[in-house]
Amino acid sequence: MAHKVTLIPGDGIGPEVSRATQRVIAAAGVSIDWEEYEVGAAMAAKSGNPLPDEVLDSVRRTKVALKGPVGTPIGKGFRSVNVTLRQALDLYANVRPVRSLPYVEPRYENVNFTIVRENTEDLYAGHEIMILPGVAQSIKVITERGSTRIAEYAFKYADRYKRPRVSAVHKANIMKMSDGLMLECTRRVAARYPHIELHEVIVDAAAMTMVRDPNRLDVIVTENLYGDILSDLGAGLVGGLGVVPGANIGDEYAVFEAVHGSAPDIAGKGVANPTALIRSAIMMLQHLGEEAAASRVALAVHAVYAARSAVTRDLGGNATTEQFTDTLCDAIENPPSVRSGALVLERRGRPGGARGALGSAGHRSSAAGRVRRAATAAGRVRRAAAAGRRCVVGPDCRPRATGGGLSFAVPCGRGALVRRCVRARGPPK
């Protein structure tokens, strides 16, 4: 039976990346009955309302939406469609997984952390007034209800995906009442999860840590403004907004979206990179219970980037949107043989190392070198198995070795492909 999903293509390059994503979902074998609606500047010009009521009614009916980028006027004009959508549907959790892709942003390898951002309060509540000429005031709204439920979402997320730490990012040293309330609510929630460490970090220190050792923060839970800024910083660590996914999730509805801008300067030229919306669609497929299809798409994205067979202009290549999508759909329908059908999710070691498995410049090494490393890798696998080291994602996750270190791989078809595969741990005590 086909899933019903609201499609909001958006502005600028939105329609192009949305069409590409629809093709990818179809190639994965998932049947979706799309309800498509226009929002943004074009709709505001037509009707005076950038977000018509029928769009909200559709999302309330389907429960799920896929949204392309929607532009927002700066300093004037209509209110952000994105903010309005989140508040109208009470999509209180903005979830941004930050994951590395092969050959993208070589300064940081194996980046794997998640930002959980409160989506409906803080300065983004939109309460602004002109107190008197030349003096504007913006009101920061933090509530116990909002802080508690976003903390609960973050800890449930960490528990589900076996994350050891939740980092509460705040500025309670200065904003003692508002950020202090958020921090106190997070502490109360953390007390119910004694197996997960609560790490409290001031927002400016968190920004520095993200640049020096991003995986240390693991799962970040934070307020709206801080989360917005840190999300873009996180995207910069792994190649930019064009490759990272995003989701806005509430108790009843979920909207999966590209987090980059509408890029009107390249709209209609056929050169946009659809990776961000495609990776958001992977999250949507998981949400819909289509785990196998989500895994196939995730594996294909990884394989296409690893092969560098279709690199779009924003990442230094010359592939068009259509060429990238054709290559990805072919990889989904005809899965490549990647390490005997397994996808390595995470190597041991910290991100940002000078050399990866393929060398500092991303070049493949000589055949003789590959043979030597293969022999060494086989020994590491045998020793890991003998020591009983395992991955905590699931029983099917088994140790493998690469030129860069010991890895854990999950066979194709498991939903865990897009989850974090944590480092080796010793036998159960």
BELNOR-V291421 format. One record per residue. RES is the residue in three letters. PSI is psi in radians with two decimals (999 if undefined). D_LAST is the distance of its C-alpha to the last C-alpha in whole Angstrom. Layout:
res & psi & d_last
RES & PSI & D_LAST
RES & PSI & D_LAST
This chain:
res & psi & d_last
MET & 2.41 & 45
ALA & 2.46 & 46
HIS & 2.53 & 44
LYS & 2.17 & 46
VAL & 2.38 & 45
THR & 2.27 & 48
LEU & 2.16 & 49
ILE & 1.62 & 50
PRO & -0.63 & 51
GLY & -2.86 & 52
ASP & 3.02 & 54
GLY & -2.08 & 55
ILE & -0.02 & 53
GLY & -0.89 & 51
PRO & -0.61 & 53
GLU & -0.83 & 52
VAL & -0.48 & 48
SER & -0.76 & 48
ARG & -0.72 & 50
ALA & -0.75 & 48
THR & -0.68 & 45
GLN & -0.71 & 47
ARG & -0.71 & 47
VAL & -0.76 & 44
ILE & -0.72 & 43
ALA & -0.70 & 45
ALA & -0.49 & 44
ALA & -0.08 & 41
GLY & 0.31 & 42
VAL & 2.22 & 42
SER & 2.15 & 45
ILE & 2.31 & 46
ASP & 1.81 & 49
TRP & 2.36 & 50
GLU & 1.83 & 52
GLU & 2.36 & 53
TYR & 2.60 & 54
GLU & 2.40 & 56
VAL & 3.07 & 55
GLY & -2.69 & 56
ALA & -0.73 & 59
ALA & -0.74 & 61
MET & -0.62 & 60
ALA & -0.67 & 61
ALA & -0.60 & 64
LYS & -0.80 & 65
SER & -0.16 & 64
GLY & -0.02 & 64
ASN & 2.00 & 60
PRO & -0.29 & 57
LEU & 1.46 & 55
PRO & 2.69 & 57
ASP & -0.54 & 56
GLU & -0.42 & 56
VAL & -0.83 & 53
LEU & -0.69 & 51
ASP & -0.67 & 52
SER & -0.78 & 51
VAL & -0.67 & 47
ARG & -0.51 & 47
ARG & -0.79 & 48
THR & -0.42 & 46
LYS & -0.24 & 43
VAL & 2.44 & 42
ALA & 2.60 & 44
LEU & 2.16 & 44
LYS & 2.25 & 46
GLY & -3.14 & 47
PRO & 2.45 & 48
VAL & 2.15 & 51
GLY & 2.67 & 53
THR & 2.23 & 54
PRO & 2.50 & 57
ILE & 2.11 & 56
GLY & -0.17 & 58
LYS & 3.12 & 60
GLY & -2.87 & 60
PHE & 2.75 & 58
ARG & 2.67 & 55
SER & 2.19 & 52
VAL & -0.67 & 51
ASN & -0.82 & 47
VAL & -0.76 & 47
THR & -0.74 & 50
LEU & -0.77 & 47
ARG & -0.72 & 44
GLN & -0.66 & 46
ALA & -0.58 & 48
LEU & 0.07 & 45
ASP & 0.85 & 43
LEU & 1.44 & 40
TYR & -0.27 & 38
ALA & 2.01 & 35
ASN & 2.08 & 36
VAL & 2.11 & 33
ARG & 1.63 & 34
PRO & 2.33 & 31
VAL & 1.87 & 32
ARG & 2.48 & 31
SER & 2.63 & 32
LEU & 2.63 & 34
PRO & 2.35 & 35
TYR & 0.08 & 38
VAL & 2.23 & 39
GLU & 1.29 & 39
PRO & -0.19 & 38
ARG & -0.38 & 37
TYR & 2.06 & 34
GLU & 2.64 & 31
ASN & 0.51 & 28
VAL & 2.30 & 29
ASN & 1.55 & 27
PHE & 2.98 & 27
THR & 2.42 & 29
ILE & 2.18 & 31
VAL & 1.93 & 32
ARG & 2.30 & 35
GLU & 2.36 & 37
ASN & -0.15 & 40
THR & -0.15 & 43
GLU & -2.60 & 43
ASP & -2.73 & 44
LEU & -0.32 & 47
TYR & -0.01 & 47
ALA & -0.32 & 48
GLY & 0.39 & 51
HIS & 1.66 & 53
GLU & 2.51 & 56
ILE & 2.70 & 59
MET & 1.86 & 62
ILE & -0.77 & 62
LEU & 2.92 & 66
PRO & 2.19 & 67
GLY & 0.04 & 65
VAL & 1.95 & 62
ALA & 2.60 & 59
GLN & 2.32 & 56
SER & 2.25 & 53
ILE & 2.22 & 51
LYS & 2.09 & 47
VAL & 2.04 & 46
ILE & 2.21 & 42
THR & 2.75 & 41
GLU & -0.71 & 39
ARG & -0.83 & 38
GLY & -0.71 & 38
SER & -0.65 & 36
THR & -0.77 & 33
ARG & -0.54 & 33
ILE & -0.60 & 33
ALA & -0.71 & 30
GLU & -0.71 & 28
TYR & -0.77 & 29
ALA & -0.74 & 27
PHE & -0.61 & 24
LYS & -0.69 & 24
TYR & -0.82 & 25
ALA & -0.69 & 22
ASP & -0.74 & 19
ARG & -0.72 & 21
TYR & 0.32 & 20
LYS & 0.70 & 17
ARG & 2.36 & 19
PRO & -0.27 & 17
ARG & 2.48 & 20
VAL & 2.20 & 24
SER & 2.01 & 27
ALA & 1.96 & 30
VAL & 2.26 & 33
HIS & -3.14 & 36
LYS & 0.78 & 39
ALA & -0.22 & 39
ASN & -0.39 & 40
ILE & -0.93 & 43
MET & 1.36 & 43
LYS & -0.49 & 42
MET & -0.91 & 43
SER & -1.01 & 42
ASP & -0.51 & 39
GLY & -0.68 & 38
LEU & -0.78 & 38
MET & -0.74 & 36
LEU & -0.71 & 33
GLU & -0.71 & 33
CYS & -0.70 & 33
THR & -0.70 & 30
ARG & -0.70 & 28
ARG & -0.72 & 29
VAL & -0.73 & 27
ALA & -0.53 & 24
ALA & -0.40 & 24
ARG & -0.07 & 23
TYR & 1.20 & 20
PRO & -0.33 & 18
HIS & -0.08 & 15
ILE & 2.22 & 18
GLU & 2.33 & 19
LEU & 2.11 & 23
HIS & 2.00 & 25
GLU & 2.21 & 29
VAL & 2.35 & 31
ILE & 2.55 & 35
VAL & -0.68 & 37
ASP & -0.62 & 38
ALA & -0.60 & 35
ALA & -0.69 & 33
ALA & -0.73 & 36
MET & -0.73 & 36
THR & -0.65 & 32
MET & -0.58 & 33
VAL & -0.59 & 35
ARG & -0.74 & 33
ASP & 1.26 & 29
PRO & -0.62 & 29
ASN & -0.28 & 26
ARG & -0.53 & 25
LEU & -0.47 & 26
ASP & -1.59 & 24
VAL & 2.02 & 26
ILE & 2.27 & 29
VAL & 2.29 & 30
THR & 3.06 & 34
GLU & 3.06 & 38
ASN & -0.93 & 40
LEU & -0.85 & 42
TYR & -0.75 & 39
GLY & -0.64 & 37
ASP & -0.81 & 40
ILE & -0.82 & 41
LEU & -0.52 & 37
SER & -0.74 & 37
ASP & -0.62 & 40
LEU & -0.77 & 39
GLY & -0.72 & 35
ALA & -0.66 & 38
GLY & -0.45 & 39
LEU & -0.40 & 36
VAL & 0.28 & 36
GLY & -0.13 & 40
GLY & 3.02 & 41
LEU & -0.31 & 42
GLY & -0.09 & 43
VAL & 0.01 & 40
VAL & 2.51 & 37
PRO & 3.00 & 37
GLY & 2.66 & 37
ALA & 2.53 & 37
ASN & 2.03 & 38
ILE & 2.36 & 37
GLY & -2.99 & 38
ASP & -0.46 & 37
GLU & -0.57 & 40
TYR & 2.79 & 41
ALA & 2.33 & 39
VAL & 2.16 & 41
PHE & 2.29 & 40
GLU & 2.73 & 42
ALA & 2.39 & 43
VAL & -0.05 & 42
HIS & 3.03 & 45
GLY & 3.11 & 49
SER & -0.17 & 51
ALA & 1.06 & 53
PRO & -0.37 & 57
ASP & -0.40 & 58
ILE & 0.11 & 56
ALA & 2.36 & 57
GLY & -0.05 & 58
LYS & -0.15 & 58
GLY & 0.44 & 55
VAL & 0.10 & 53
ALA & 2.56 & 50
ASN & 2.04 & 47
PRO & 0.15 & 45
THR & -0.74 & 42
ALA & -0.83 & 41
LEU & -0.58 & 42
ILE & -0.73 & 41
ARG & -0.54 & 37
SER & -0.64 & 38
ALA & -0.54 & 39
ILE & -0.78 & 35
MET & -0.68 & 34
MET & -0.74 & 37
LEU & -0.69 & 36
GLN & -0.76 & 32
HIS & -0.60 & 34
LEU & -0.04 & 36
GLY & 0.16 & 33
GLU & 1.09 & 35
GLU & -0.75 & 31
ALA & -0.75 & 32
ALA & -0.72 & 36
ALA & -0.70 & 34
SER & -0.69 & 32
ARG & -0.74 & 35
VAL & -0.76 & 36
ALA & -0.75 & 34
LEU & -0.72 & 33
ALA & -0.72 & 37
VAL & -0.82 & 37
HIS & -0.77 & 35
ALA & -0.72 & 37
VAL & -0.72 & 40
TYR & -0.65 & 39
ALA & -0.64 & 38
ALA & -0.29 & 41
ARG & 0.66 & 43
SER & -0.31 & 45
ALA & 1.60 & 47
VAL & 2.18 & 46
THR & 2.93 & 48
ARG & -0.60 & 50
ASP & -0.33 & 48
LEU & 0.31 & 46
GLY & 0.08 & 48
GLY & -2.87 & 49
ASN & 0.25 & 52
ALA & 2.49 & 51
THR & 2.97 & 52
THR & -0.76 & 51
GLU & -0.72 & 52
GLN & -0.75 & 51
PHE & -0.79 & 47
THR & -0.70 & 47
ASP & -0.81 & 49
THR & -0.74 & 46
LEU & -0.77 & 43
CYS & -0.68 & 45
ASP & -0.67 & 45
ALA & -0.54 & 42
ILE & -0.79 & 40
GLU & -0.48 & 43
ASN & 1.34 & 42
PRO & 2.27 & 39
PRO & 2.74 & 39
SER & 1.75 & 37
VAL & 1.82 & 34
ARG & 0.97 & 32
SER & 0.69 & 32
GLY & 0.33 & 32
ALA & 2.58 & 28
LEU & 2.10 & 28
VAL & 2.17 & 26
LEU & -0.61 & 25
GLU & 2.31 & 24
ARG & 2.70 & 24
ARG & 2.70 & 22
GLY & 2.86 & 24
ARG & 2.67 & 26
PRO & 2.81 & 29
GLY & 0.17 & 32
GLY & 2.71 & 32
ALA & -0.54 & 36
ARG & 2.37 & 35
GLY & -2.92 & 33
ALA & -0.44 & 33
LEU & 0.21 & 36
GLY & 2.86 & 38
SER & -0.56 & 39
ALA & 0.07 & 42
GLY & 0.23 & 40
HIS & 2.57 & 42
ARG & 2.53 & 41
SER & 3.09 & 41
SER & 2.84 & 42
ALA & -0.72 & 42
ALA & -0.73 & 41
GLY & -0.69 & 39
ARG & -0.68 & 37
VAL & -0.78 & 37
ARG & -0.76 & 35
ARG & -0.61 & 32
ALA & -0.72 & 32
ALA & -0.76 & 31
THR & -0.71 & 29
ALA & -0.72 & 27
ALA & -0.68 & 27
GLY & -0.70 & 25
ARG & -0.72 & 22
VAL & -0.78 & 21
ARG & -0.75 & 21
ARG & -0.67 & 19
ALA & -0.76 & 17
ALA & -0.72 & 16
ALA & -0.60 & 16
ALA & -0.13 & 13
GLY & 0.28 & 11
ARG & 2.56 & 12
ARG & 2.92 & 13
CYS & 2.51 & 15
VAL & 0.04 & 14
VAL & -0.76 & 17
GLY & 2.94 & 17
PRO & -0.39 & 17
ASP & -0.10 & 20
CYS & 2.05 & 19
ARG & 2.70 & 19
PRO & 2.44 & 19
ARG & 3.02 & 23
ALA & 2.57 & 25
THR & 3.05 & 28
GLY & -0.38 & 30
GLY & -0.08 & 29
GLY & -3.14 & 25
LEU & 2.37 & 22
SER & 2.96 & 22
PHE & 2.39 & 21
ALA & 2.56 & 23
VAL & 2.25 & 24
PRO & 2.62 & 26
CYS & 2.49 & 30
GLY & -0.31 & 30
ARG & 2.50 & 27
GLY & -0.23 & 27
ALA & -0.02 & 24
LEU & -0.58 & 27
VAL & 0.24 & 28
ARG & 2.99 & 25
ARG & 2.28 & 23
CYS & 1.89 & 20
VAL & 2.95 & 18
ARG & 2.89 & 17
ALA & 2.43 & 14
ARG & 2.79 & 11
GLY & 3.07 & 8
PRO & 2.67 & 6
PRO & 2.46 & 4
LYS & 999 & 0
